[in-house]
Amino acid sequence: MTAETVEQFRARARAWLADNMPRIDPASPPAAYRDDERSWRRARELQKRLYEGGFAGICFPREYGGLGLDYDYQKAFDEETLTYEMPLILNTPTFTICCATLLDTGSEEQKKQHIAAALRGDEVLVQLLSEPSGGSDLAGVITRAERRGERWVINGAKTWSTSAFAADYGLCLARTNWDVPKHEGLTMFLVPIAHPGITLRRITQLNGSTEFCEEFFDNVDVGDDAVVGEVNNGWAVASRLLYHERRAVGQGSEFASGSGSEGGRSTPVDYVTLLATTGQVGNERVREMAGRVLVHRAVAEQLVDHVYRSVRDGTLPPAGGTLIRLFHAEAVTLDMDTALAIAGTAGVVGKQGAGLENGLRYLSRQTVCLGGGTTEMARNVIGERVLNFPREYAADRGVPFNQVRRGQSR
Ligand SMILES: Cc1cc2nc3c(=O)[nH]c(=O)nc-3n(C[C@H](O)[C@H](O)[C@H](O)COP(=O)(O)OP(=O)(O)OC[C@H]3O[C@@H](n4cnc5c(N)ncnc54)[C@H](O)[C@@H]3O)c2cc1C
């Protein structure tokens, strides 16, 4: 049998979507607030439809429930889905980060169980990496996992875990050896969020969202089957995870399905409407500002393709994915700053739909520079691992972790 071409696949997807997925107006997608349990139930239900229709996990291998096709098929599918309600909130971190990391580093059983379950809409996966003591120095985590008999017992605290309240499992980085330098004593675990030893609390953000969670681990015991990769080689798993995360945050992951707005607080600014509602259509300066944003959006889109291909053919090292992560943050920040500048006072005291949404969005402006590793850390990665600049000084390099000074005032 000859393989289906991208265009044949697109035509089949178009017909299937029309018969099976709910239609939406892409300019005002149905609300899918990530902090609302109902959004997650709906996303699981829609994912199940995609799976049963044979359109889930286009770039995941067939043996784990996917279709084993190239990124071009996913992109064609994404273009067709723009006018349909899609389970977009499952993309990150479940598919683009957690499943992608399991695919690279998990055991055969983990891949068969968890990637397949996520593609069926039965499992949501999240990342439990950052800790109250800091997130940038990921290799410095102090959550500990100790061997007790045949089990691992985890104690510690994690924070800023996106959507953990809605999740089934979390990839949790913990320290399993304190006598070696920080990168060498880590292990990645896949822990069930509903474990009785985990106390999960939701964090309320400035914009009112309660999507982020913090988790306290009190004697959370798991078996060897929870270890992802090798014991004490968790940094290799974490590095792979960070690689996928940077591409996901830069909107360049082949494991994301569907595009467009999630229908939460992130609907992209429509500058034509904004200029009209604020009475500035004829203002040359304002049109220039809006044009600058639109050019950034177009460049960000092109950069994704360019970097994806360059990493794949070896022209760029895997760390090259960081370029799209950084540019995405720059483009979104410019977008938010510009929208608020154009909205002016309407962004602060106006009504929703007449400019106020730009002020509300601005409240979470900084998230795009933090989530998925900060833009400062992205610049470090690009400097050291793409441009081959000398590595920055680190007082803890090569020092056994139990001798590293941490959080001490003297
Ligand atoms: C939208 C969003 C989603 C997130 N989702 C998750 C998640 O699902 N799971 C999870 O575990 N975490 C998540 N995080 C947390 C995120 O990973 C951390 O916020 C991030 O890694 C930074 O850690 P920190 O906030 O502790 O800042 P710190 O690490 O304390 O850094 C403070 C400041 O110092 C700078 N800095 C630190 N070290 C250096 C250095 N070596 N060189 C230059 N500058 C430096 C940083 O860039 C930053 O500006 C999320 C955060 C956001 C905003």
The ligand as a MOL file (V3000), in Angstrom:
LIG
                    3D

  0  0  0     0  0            999 V3000
M  V30 BEGIN CTAB
M  V30 COUNTS 53 58 0 0 0
M  V30 BEGIN ATOM
M  V30 1 C 3.6260 30.2280 32.9790 0
M  V30 2 C 4.5550 29.4140 33.8550 0
M  V30 3 C 4.4320 28.0350 33.8870 0
M  V30 4 C 5.2710 27.2720 34.7080 0
M  V30 5 N 5.0750 25.9300 34.7600 0
M  V30 6 C 5.8410 25.1770 35.5610 0
M  V30 7 C 5.6010 23.7850 35.6860 0
M  V30 8 O 4.6600 23.2480 35.0920 0
M  V30 9 N 6.3860 23.0430 36.4910 0
M  V30 10 C 7.4150 23.6100 37.1750 0
M  V30 11 O 8.1190 22.8730 37.8430 0
M  V30 12 N 7.6610 24.9470 37.1160 0
M  V30 13 C 6.8950 25.7440 36.3270 0
M  V30 14 N 7.0970 27.1070 36.2600 0
M  V30 15 C 8.1530 27.6940 37.0510 0
M  V30 16 C 9.3250 28.1710 36.1810 0
M  V30 17 O 10.0040 27.0370 35.6610 0
M  V30 18 C 10.2130 29.0220 37.0610 0
M  V30 19 O 9.4920 30.2010 37.3920 0
M  V30 20 C 11.4940 29.4140 36.3370 0
M  V30 21 O 12.3020 28.2930 36.0950 0
M  V30 22 C 12.3070 30.4150 37.1690 0
M  V30 23 O 12.4440 29.9710 38.4770 0
M  V30 24 P 12.1170 30.9510 39.7100 0
M  V30 25 O 10.7870 31.5680 39.4470 0
M  V30 26 O 12.3000 30.1710 40.9560 0
M  V30 27 O 13.1940 32.1110 39.5990 0
M  V30 28 P 14.7060 32.0180 40.0660 0
M  V30 29 O 15.3270 30.7770 39.5630 0
M  V30 30 O 14.7740 32.3050 41.5220 0
M  V30 31 O 15.3280 33.2330 39.2520 0
M  V30 32 C 15.0990 34.6090 39.6270 0
M  V30 33 C 15.6710 35.5190 38.5380 0
M  V30 34 O 17.1010 35.3160 38.4400 0
M  V30 35 C 17.4770 35.0150 37.1030 0
M  V30 36 N 18.5790 34.0560 37.0870 0
M  V30 37 C 18.6830 32.9420 37.8630 0
M  V30 38 N 19.8140 32.2650 37.5560 0
M  V30 39 C 20.4200 32.9710 36.5600 0
M  V30 40 C 21.6360 32.7790 35.8110 0
M  V30 41 N 22.4310 31.7290 36.0210 0
M  V30 42 N 21.9340 33.6920 34.8520 0
M  V30 43 C 21.1170 34.7670 34.6150 0
M  V30 44 N 19.9740 35.0060 35.3060 0
M  V30 45 C 19.6360 34.1170 36.2520 0
M  V30 46 C 16.2320 34.4100 36.4870 0
M  V30 47 O 16.2360 34.5220 35.0810 0
M  V30 48 C 15.1170 35.2120 37.1460 0
M  V30 49 O 14.9130 36.4370 36.4680 0
M  V30 50 C 6.2610 27.9070 35.4940 0
M  V30 51 C 6.3720 29.2950 35.4820 0
M  V30 52 C 5.5160 30.0530 34.6860 0
M  V30 53 C 5.6380 31.5520 34.7280 0
M  V30 END ATOM
M  V30 BEGIN BOND
M  V30 1 1 1 2
M  V30 2 1 2 3
M  V30 3 2 2 52
M  V30 4 2 3 4
M  V30 5 1 4 5
M  V30 6 1 4 50
M  V30 7 2 5 6
M  V30 8 1 6 7
M  V30 9 1 6 13
M  V30 10 2 7 8
M  V30 11 1 7 9
M  V30 12 1 9 10
M  V30 13 2 10 11
M  V30 14 1 10 12
M  V30 15 2 12 13
M  V30 16 1 13 14
M  V30 17 1 14 15
M  V30 18 1 14 50
M  V30 19 1 15 16
M  V30 20 1 16 17
M  V30 21 1 16 18
M  V30 22 1 18 19
M  V30 23 1 18 20
M  V30 24 1 20 21
M  V30 25 1 20 22
M  V30 26 1 22 23
M  V30 27 1 23 24
M  V30 28 2 24 25
M  V30 29 1 24 26
M  V30 30 1 24 27
M  V30 31 1 27 28
M  V30 32 2 28 29
M  V30 33 1 28 30
M  V30 34 1 28 31
M  V30 35 1 31 32
M  V30 36 1 32 33
M  V30 37 1 33 34
M  V30 38 1 33 48
M  V30 39 1 34 35
M  V30 40 1 35 36
M  V30 41 1 35 46
M  V30 42 1 36 37
M  V30 43 1 36 45
M  V30 44 2 37 38
M  V30 45 1 38 39
M  V30 46 1 39 40
M  V30 47 2 39 45
M  V30 48 1 40 41
M  V30 49 2 40 42
M  V30 50 1 42 43
M  V30 51 2 43 44
M  V30 52 1 44 45
M  V30 53 1 46 47
M  V30 54 1 46 48
M  V30 55 1 48 49
M  V30 56 2 50 51
M  V30 57 1 51 52
M  V30 58 1 52 53
M  V30 END BOND
M  V30 END CTAB
M  END
